[in-house]
């Protein structure tokens, strides 16, 4: 179907307007982060104040919080990815007794909100001695991520080319080899999308680190930002700089993986 020049121009105008609405809050935060910290600093001279990021990093102790977030995110993404691949492969390509019931049990991890289980989960982990530890923060998020990851990878494996698997079996490949050497390499868009979504959800998680680490010894970056906000109620410049620092890893990871992410989302929408 041919698109006229007027229709193309209208589409660009609409996209530019929506992009402006989406980018305006981000631009405002970035502008505030680069602004003068006080009126006296503003009188001394204009320009961009990049030192605000260093000041916020030091005062807010974001080095420690960022390290904790990186460790927790790495644990959640790596464990959840491997488990989701194996569970999705089983549900997507195999038939066994109780398959549907077990799959619906996995879906409960998506449907049940964190707020409904956080209190009993805290007491369970406290009994096991896992509160105020990295694993106490990571394990609940691993379970939630596996629930979604299993659903996501099951859709991918169910739509995989059966002829490729049959050809691999004829060549003597077993179930393990078909999964890791045939299906996983060609499923890069789906895997990349799952990695990116899991990382974003884990990095931005607030409630679980807050409850599972009451002493504050395992405080992640978003949680550290909330406490930093309490110390800078009136001074918005350092708060905006801290918000940019906390959001920056997610932006970098998304920009690095955006091509595979978009492709994976499109393929997932078509399959579903």
Buried (B, 14 or more C-beta within 10 A) or exposed (E): EEEEEEEEEEEEEEEEEEEEEEEEEEEEBBEBBBBBBEEEBEEEEEEEBEEBBEBBBEBBEBEEBBEBBBBBBEBBBEBBBEBBBBBBBBBBBEEEEEEEEBBEEBEEBEEEEBEEBBEEBBEEBBEEEBBBBBBBBBBBBBBBBBBBBBBBBBBBBEBBEEEEBEEBBEEEBEBEEBBEEBBBEEBEBBBBBBBBBBBBBBBBBEEBBBBBBEEEEBBBBBBBBEEBBEEBEEEBBBBBBBBBBBBEBBEEBEEEBEEBBEBBBEBBEEEE
